[in-house]
């Protein structure tokens, strides 16, 4: 069985989509080819996203912020938007593409001390982790039979 190609979209492609990409690749890399992109990529991966992912043993330090335009010609099986803005501007991909929207707050918008902002990054990471690990587990159960 070939791997399902999953594209995770966010607006800036700096935090949520990279966290989700790293978690889904880690949890379901045997079933998924995972990519992430943004409708308005900021051009970097947020350092706090990299840090909170290292805390759970996933390295996203080599990830790059990319535009969804790079993937418009690719054969995508599933598109997952992780923010409301990306959901609203998500283009139509050709073929039978499954679309999911699991919205999370943007930790890059958190205010406060470094510790307070880091706590928001951890909270969002854990919510994303629960969602995408459940998605991978469900996919694994459905296709392992």
C-alpha positions in Angstrom: 0.0 0.0 0.0 1.4 3.4 -0.9 1.5 6.1 1.7 -1.3 8.7 1.9 -0.1 12.2 1.2 -1.3 14.7 3.9 -0.9 18.4 3.5 -1.3 20.4 6.7 -2.1 24.1 6.2 -1.9 27.1 8.4 -1.6 30.8 7.6 2.0 31.6 8.4 3.4 28.1 8.4 5.6 28.9 11.4 4.1 27.0 14.4 0.9 24.9 14.3 1.4 23.3 10.9 5.0 22.3 11.7 4.0 20.9 15.1 1.3 18.9 13.4 3.6 17.8 10.6 6.2 16.6 13.1 3.7 14.7 15.2 1.9 13.1 12.4 5.1 12.0 10.7 6.3 10.6 14.1 2.9 8.9 14.9 2.1 7.6 11.4 5.1 7.9 9.2 4.6 4.3 8.0 1.2 5.3 6.6 1.6 9.0 5.7 3.8 11.3 3.7 3.4 14.6 5.5 3.9 18.1 4.3 3.0 21.5 5.7 2.5 24.9 4.1 1.0 28.3 4.7 -1.4 30.6 2.8 0.9 33.5 3.8 4.2 31.9 4.9 6.3 34.0 7.2 9.6 32.4 6.1 10.7 30.8 9.3 9.8 28.1 11.8 9.2 29.7 15.2 12.0 28.9 17.7 9.6 28.0 20.5 7.8 25.5 18.2 11.2 23.8 17.7 11.9 23.9 21.4 8.5 22.4 22.5 8.8 19.6 19.9 12.4 18.7 21.1 10.8 18.3 24.6 8.8 15.4 23.2 11.6 13.9 21.2 10.7 15.3 17.7 13.1 17.4 15.8 11.6 20.0 13.4 14.6 22.2 13.3 15.2 21.4 9.6 11.6 22.3 8.6 11.1 25.3 6.3 8.2 27.7 6.0 6.6 27.1 2.6 3.8 28.4 0.5 0.8 26.2 -0.3 1.3 27.2 -3.9 4.2 24.7 -4.0 1.7 21.8 -3.6 -1.1 22.8 -5.9 0.1 20.4 -8.7 0.8 17.5 -6.3 -1.5 14.6 -5.8 -2.7 15.2 -2.3 -5.0 12.7 -0.5 -5.9 14.8 2.6 -5.7 18.5 3.5 -5.9 19.4 7.1 -6.3 23.1 8.1 -5.2 23.9 11.6 -6.4 27.6 11.7 -9.5 29.3 10.6 -7.8 31.6 8.1 -6.2 28.8 6.2 -9.6 27.0 6.1 -11.1 30.0 4.5 -8.5 30.4 1.8 -7.7 26.8 1.1 -7.8 26.1 -2.6 -9.6 23.2 -4.2 -7.2 20.4 -4.9 -8.0 18.1 -7.9 -9.3 14.6 -7.3 -10.9 13.0 -4.3 -9.2 15.0 -1.6 -10.4 14.6 2.0 -10.6 17.9 3.9 -10.4 18.2 7.6 -10.4 21.3 9.8 -9.0 21.1 13.3 -8.4 24.6 14.5 -6.0 25.6 17.2 -5.1 29.0 18.7 -1.9 30.5 17.3 0.8 30.3 20.1 2.9 32.9 18.2 0.2 35.4 19.2 0.5 34.6 22.9 1.6 37.5 25.2 3.4 37.6 28.5 6.8 36.5 29.8 8.8 33.9 27.9 7.6 31.3 30.4 4.0 32.2 29.9 4.4 32.1 26.1 6.2 28.8 26.3 3.3 27.4 28.3 0.9 28.4 25.5 3.2 26.6 23.0 3.2 23.5 25.1 -0.6 23.6 25.5 -1.1 23.9 21.8 1.5 21.2 21.1 -0.4 18.8 23.4 -3.7 19.6 21.8 -2.3 19.0 18.4 -0.5 15.9 19.6 -3.8 14.4 20.9 -5.6 15.2 17.7 -3.0 14.0 15.2 -2.0 10.9 17.2 -5.7 9.9 17.3 -6.0 10.5 13.5 -2.9 8.3 12.9 -4.3 5.6 15.3 -7.6 5.6 13.5 -6.0 5.3 10.1 -3.8 2.5 11.3 -6.8 0.6 12.7 -8.8 1.1 9.5 -6.0 0.0 7.1 -4.3 -2.7 9.2 -7.1 -5.1 8.9 
